[in-house]
């Protein structure tokens, strides 16, 4: 009996030891698994990389977790210099890709594209995605893109002015567009209706298209100064005249809100905002019958057609990411997986993958017209002309200051262009020095 009790006690001790060891192993295993979880940082507005998508990814991929940060380019650049930038960056203007590539800040994705399991490189719409390919190498993709020069017009304002609607397929010239906008401008009874309005920083992008159409460049051959060619100077003067003649907003008649909201409030007759703007217009009562579409104008009637997409908003991967393979999995899922499919169906932009473009909405004449126009203008799309040495905001701020000086009577037309060129040339020189050239 005593022997049996001893054996039972020994067994109990052994089981306790085994149980304790298993608990220790389980705890150690949990710690190992916890340590293996990779956290990737995404710098993007929530609208472009939604919390719902992040939750979807995190649930399906417990070993790779995503966290989002709001866009802050100065912070991202500072973090990059410190060695700890967000892994994925939302780039507002794809036209700025060369600026970052020049500084070695984005990861070359060419090999990843060639081996992608979710999309083929041949499926990429090069027309809409060209700004993300620098010197033959891919550095990202737009989330979607847009033909920014295309015209949306208010049929009611045209009818009231007794002016026929523009063609939905044959581009008018920019001079015809200017004249048409002037006729549509109305200031009766203190109720100002502008013929057209250029949105935000888009002057530079439309100027780029116009220069291309003339076979010209906005910059000198070496890209280090602005182009003094007289025809190129005339392009910049075109935008000054829109303001001076009151065809667009100016100091005497400032715009309330941005160009798109003013248009939807019947305060602007025509805007050049492109495909994506149609999704915004869908929120206006009676939009199906109220708004129409026309191609971006050309410099010479029947001449060369060009449009651009600002390079388009998209995503690039930090050259300093510690997890390039894992980050690319997120990238290709975002572009070709459920987020890419969802974006295509909403009609807020044209997908960078041709296989997703049939999903764009076309259930009514309005959506069908803007889709057909956008896919036609892709054939004439070129990446915007921007210096490798400065960012887009530099063009915008320098142009706005030159425009202000002109409207305030401080300089004439040529003086305004001179002021803009001087500021840009100085900025380009500084940027060149930053990269040691």
Phi, psi and omega in degrees: 000313180300322179296320180296316180298318179298318180295320180294319178297318179298319179296319180297318179297317180298317179297320179298317179297316180297316181298316180297318180296320180296320179297319179296318180294319179298316179297317179295318179298318179298319179296320179297314181297319179298319180292335183278349179291127181260131176252122179251136181260133179240122176261108185194149171294152183298330181296331182264339177217084193292156177297328179296320179293320178298318178296320178300313180295312184299325179291320183278343184226072183300339181275348177228106183255140181254140171229143184250143174238148177291150180300130178203089186299316178302321179294317181298317180295317178297318178296323179297314180296331179274353177092011183220055180280163171302145185291323181238132182241131172280120181257114184296315177245111177299340178298343180273356182307313180301327178301313181287321179297319180303332182259010176066033188261344181247147181281133174289118184257010186305313180294322178296319179299319182295333184251006185303140179268347183253338175211155178260147179301328179292345180273351182283130177282098186295330179299315181273346186246004188303330182294340182271002177247112185244122181050045175081003182241141180272133179238011179154194176211152172289150175291325170191173182218179193204141178273090194296337183277350182296148186260133166250131183231156182266110183296326181297319179292321177298315181298316181297325180276353180070032183249131179298152178292146176290160179294144178275352184232328183260118182292139169278170176277162178295329176293320176296321178298316179300311181297319180296316179298324179294319179293328183278348179287133183221137179230028183286135175064023180077358178264100185275128171240117179277145179293322177203170179207130178272128183281129169041240185272012189282353176306312182299323183286321176291322177299323178299314178300315183297320178295314177306317183298332179267002182073027184244171176237147178290341183241168176293169183302324180273359176074010187258354176217165175284151186280122181276003179309135185297326179290326178290321176299324179295328178298313180295324180294329178306315182288329176294321182291327176302317180288312186300320183274003177075014177287331172238172182298154179208194183297319181290323181230080179290157180273138175267111183087192180266172186305318183294318180290323178295322177297314182291341177266014179067027179260355179220136184278322183219139174228148174255093183230340172084191190307309187300330184296336178299325179295325177290320180296336181297345178276356181267132181299132178076017185301330183300324181260346188272329188243148177229174185233145176214151182292162173299138178297166177244164180284325178234128182306123182083003183270195184301134176258139177213141169216166179221178182229027184065007191088340178074145176289135181198202185228141175231163182247135181300137176292346182254012177298143179272351185228063184300320181295315182292321180295321180293328176300319177294317181301310183289329174296318180296320184281318188245348180273206186302322178298318179296320179293316180298316181297318181300318183290338181282334180078021178274352179184164181270127182297147177287344179260124184299329181293341180266346185296329176298344180280351179300140183294141176208035184285343179228169185297326180297308180293323179296319181294316182288327177293312181300318180295316182297314182290336174286317184287343174302329181296339184244021186273136176227148177296140181300149179277112177220147177293147176289349191256353179223157179267167184301324182298335179291317176300313184298310184293321180291322178292317181299320179292320179292319178297317179299314181299322179293312182292334179277357179081014181280332180217159174271189183302308181295325178296323178293318178294319178300316181298317179297312181299317181300314180295320181291318180298321178295319180294320179296318179298317179296317179297322178297318180294329181298326181262011174073031179258000000 
